[in-house]
Amino acid sequence: MNAEIHRLDHSADEAFETVNVRFQEILDGVEKTRQEVLSDIKRKKDEKKKILEEQLNIIHSEKNKVDADVKV
């Protein structure tokens, strides 16, 4: 009977370890995906910001030209 209890405890310990390993693999995968998504969002934000800054510079340049023309 003690041998059976020992085998049960050992099997349960192995099952716990297997579950912990699998869950850690899943968590690692989710964390990797989270980092990729956050990185993609930052990259897209930076691209859009650059485009908006370029457009703003063009607007300022055109405004300065119009102001100069008005003075003349």
N, C-alpha and C positions, 0 to 999 in steps of 0.2 A: 504494500500500500504506500509506503514512504517513497518507493522508487517511482510510482505513478505520480505522486504529488510533485516529486522532483522534476520529472519529465514535463509535467504541466507547467510548472514555474519556468522551466527553461524554454519551453515553447512559447509561453506568453512573453518572456523577455525578448526572444527573437522577433516575435510579431510586433512588439512595441518598437523595437529598433528599426524594423523594416518600415513601419508606418512613419516614424520620425524621419528616416532617410527620404522617403518618397515625398513627404510634405515639404521637407527642406528643398528638394529639387524643384518642386512646384513654386515655392516662395522665391527661389533664386531666379527662376524663369520669369515670374511676374515682376520682380525687381528689375531685371534686365530690360523687359519690355517697357516698364515705367520710365526708366532712364532714357530709352530710345525715344519714347513719345515726348518727354520733356525736352530733349535735345532738338527734336524736330520742331517743336513749338518755338523754341528760342531761335532756331535758324530762320524759320518763316517770319518771326517778328523782326529780326534783324534785317532780312531782305526787304520787307515792307517799309520799315523805318528808313532804310537807305533810299528807296524809291520816293517816299514822301519828302525826304529832305532834298533830294534832287529836284522834285517838282516845286518845292518851296523856293529853292534858289532860282529856278527859272522864273517863277512869278515875281520875285524881288527884282531880278534883272530886268524883266519887262516893265515893271512898275517904274524903275529908275529911268528907263528909256522914255517912258511916257512923261514922267516928271520933267526930264530934260527937254523934251519936245515942247511941253507946255510953257516952259520958261522962255523958249526961243520964240 
